[in-house]
Amino acid sequence: IKEFLLKSAVLESFSGELCDAVVPLEPGKGRVIIEKLVRTNCFIIQLESSREWFRFHQLFRDLLRERLEQKPKAEIEMLQYRAGCWFKTAGREQEAIHHFLKAEAYEEAAALIECKWDSMDMQLQSSSWMDMAKRLPASILEKSPVITMGFGWALLDNGDVESGKTWIDKAQALYEEYQSTDKRKDLLISDAVQFELLPATIASARGYIAAATGDLENVFKHSQDALAKIPSGQYQKRSVVTMLLAIAHWSAGEFKEAETFIAQSIENAGHSGSLLTYNSFYMVLGELYIQQGHLSRAYDVFEQTIESVVREDQAPILLASLYLGLAKVAFLRGENQQAYAFLEDSKRYGQKYALMDWKYKYYLILARVYCSEGFIDLARDCLRESKSHYFMNPVPDDISFEEVDAAIDLAETLQKSGLNSEVGITKKAFFQEHVNQSLDEPLTVRELEVLTLIASGLSNSEISSTLFLALSTVKGYNQTIYGKLQVKRRTEAVMKAKVLGLVT
C-alpha cells in the first residue's frame, strides 16, 4: 500500500488501469487497492464525472510528493514515463505530453506536440501549443522542422512578426537540409502530412508576414506560390491563403477582387468543416463592407454571424469582435447609444475570451465614440489604452491611431472655440449611406473622406497631411471618385456630390 501511495502521487488523477501501468502492478491489482483505500477513507476522493477515476486530497498528495522527491531522479522519471505511455495509448495526448516532459522524454513529447499543431492551430490555440513547445530543449527544436514551423506561425498569430519570420526561416533551412544532405536520419519528423506540406505552409507564412508589413508585391508572390503547392483537398490551408490574396487586393483598393477572394475563402472554410474559420471569414467580410461604405450589408453580416455562432456554439471567441463590428456600424450611422450598447455586449464577451486584436480595437472605437460626443479626456484615455494593446493584423484598418488622434485634437479645438459641431471628418458622409448606395459603384469610406475634404476646399497637399496619405495616393483617390461620380474635374465632383446629398 505504501509503495502504491508513493508512486501514484505523480498522477493528478488515477484509475486502476493507470496505476497498474505506472506502479507497476499485476492487471486488476490497482483497482483492488483503490477500493480498499476508499473503504478506509484514506484521503482519496472519487471524481464526480466518473466511477473509475480518483484523486488524492491535495494536502495528502503534497506530502506524498515530498516523500517521493527523496527517491532517485531516474526512478521518478520512469514513473512519469510510464504514465506518459499509458495516456498516449489511451489517446489522451495532453496528459501524455505533460508526463513525458516531466520524465525528460523529450523526443516522445516532441512527437506528440508536433502532431497536435495542426488541430490546435485551426482552433486558434497556437498560444497554448507554443507553451508546450517552449518546454522542449533547443537540441530538440533544432532537429524538428515541423515544430520549428509551428513555433514561427504561433509567434505570427500572437503578433510577433519579426520573431515569427526568424523561426520560419529556420524551418525552411531544416527542410532544405533534409532535401539536400545525408542528415535526414538526424531530423525528428512525426507528422508526415505536415512535413510534406511544409513548403506550402512556409510560403503562406511568408505571405502573412508580407501582408502584416504592407508588402503587397510579396503577398501576391508568396500566396500564389502557396496555393500552387497546397493539394486541392486541403481546404483549411487553401482558405487561409486565399484570404491573404483577398487582403492584398483590399489593401490595394481593389474591393471587388477582395470580395471575390473572401467568398472563395468562405467556401473553402465551409468544406474544411472548421466553423471557427468559416465564421471568422464572414467577420472579415463585414469589415470589408464597412470600408466600402456598405453599412447595411456589414450590419447584416455581423448579425447573422452572431446568430450562427450562438446557435452552433462552436466559436464563442468570435462574439466579442462581432459585437464590435455592430458597434462600429452604429457609430458610423451616428447612433451612439446603440454603439454603446453593442460595446457593452462586446466587453461582456471579451472579458471571457476574445481574439488577440480585440482589446486594441475595442478601445479604439470607444475613443471615437467618446470623441464624437466631446468627451475629450475619456477619448484620449481610450486611445492610449488602445495603443498599449496594439496587435499587428494583416486585415486593413478602417482608421489609424494618427487619424483618431487628429480627430480628438480637432474636437478639443472646436470645444474650446465654443463651436457645437459634429466631430470627425467623415461623420456626415456616413449619414448619407443610402444616397451612396444609389451610385452604380458606391464610394468607399476613404473615398467619402477625401470627397468631404475636397468639398471643404482643401488642396491635395492639405488632404495628404490631414489623412496621413502620400500625395500620389490622394491623386489616385481623386481619379477614382471622378470615375464613380462620372465627372472629369474637381469642381464637377463637388457640384454633383452636393446635388446627390453626399456632402453639404
Secondary structure, DSSP 8 states (H G I E B T S, - for coil): -HHHHHHHTT-SSB-HHHHHHHTT--TTHHHHHHHHHHHTT-SEEE-TT-SS-EEE-HHHHHHHHHHHTTS-HHHHHHHHHHHHHHHHHTT-HHHHHHHHHHTT-HHHHHHHHHHHHHHHHHTT-HHHHHHHHTTS-HHHHTT-HHHHHHHHHHHHHTT-HHHHHHHHHHHHHHHHHHHHSS-GGGS----HHHHHTHHHHHHHHHHHHHHHTT-HHHHHHHHHHHHHHS-TT-HHHHHHHHHHHHHHHHHTT-HHHHHHHHHHHHHHHHHHT-HHHHHHHHHHHHHHHHHHT-HHHHHHHHHHHHHHHHHHTS-GGGHHHHHHHHHHHHHHTT-HHHHHHHHHHHHHHHTT---TTHHHHHHHHHHHHHHHTT-HHHHHHHHHHHHHT----SS--SS-HHHHHHHHHHHHHHHHTT-----STTHHHHHTHHHHHTSSS---HHHHHHHHHHHTT--HHHHHHHHT--HHHHHHHHHHHHHHHT-SSHHHHHHHHHHHTS--
